[in-house]
Amino acid sequence: MQKKIVAGNWKMNTTFQEGEALVKAIIAGKNETPDDVLLIVAPPFTHLCCLTEPLREAGIGVAAQNCASEEKGAYTGEVSAKMLASIGVEYCIIGHSERREYYGETGEILLKKVQQSLSAGLRPIFCVGEVLAEREANRHFEVVGQQLDEVILKLTPADFAKTIIAYEPVWAIGTGKTASSEQAQEIHAHIRKVLVGKFGGAANDTAILYGGSCKPSNAKELFAQPDVAGGLIGGASLVADDFIAIAKAG
Ligand code: PEP
């Protein structure tokens, strides 16, 4: 039985001091969460160096929210996957819809980021998801299939085995609208089918997280779906009690 994963994406929120206090509160609440739920926290880059050690000591995984698509060199302002790995970061969120939309990250760029992460020893948490117009046009399977095809289906089986997928319908991110548990299960099962088609039975073990306005009140039903291995949590991960309550639903 795979562990459920509850990962908090803080985005561009919290000063360092606020982040430190939030980590303390999450660590304090962790003993209330089931042993078979892996907590992961993704603070901003500026916080990672100081917060990685206490988080890992408490048995909480640490993720970055992004990494560079290149290994090193003259790329002012970028942070490489290798730099992140060198301070103990273990995971990297890649392909979040905000990066795709506001920073023009294409499948080609995302493939490079995933490959950089993997070669530095980070496990990518690769996000896919359709916008509202695509859902309304019944194109969500096609859109998600293409996002997987551009990146994940190009990986070697060994690299694929280290990858986590997050299905995040863009219309549900930060909007308060959540996919119903039926909608989530339907598309998670589709994602698994695509992955099994390429990688065979190994894809039955792939963690596929749900993200999009997940909160304590809806987490249990979503996480109970057979192909939903937990959640990628935005807004609610900034409130320790809510984040812990979501983890308890795992
Ligand atoms: C996210 O951005 O990854 C996310 C799931 O956000 P929220 O939970 O706030 O919808």
Residues whose N, C-alpha, C, O or C-beta is under 5 A from the ligand:
A	BS01	PEP	N9 A172 I173 G174 T175 G211 G212 S213 C214 L232 I233 G234 G235 A236
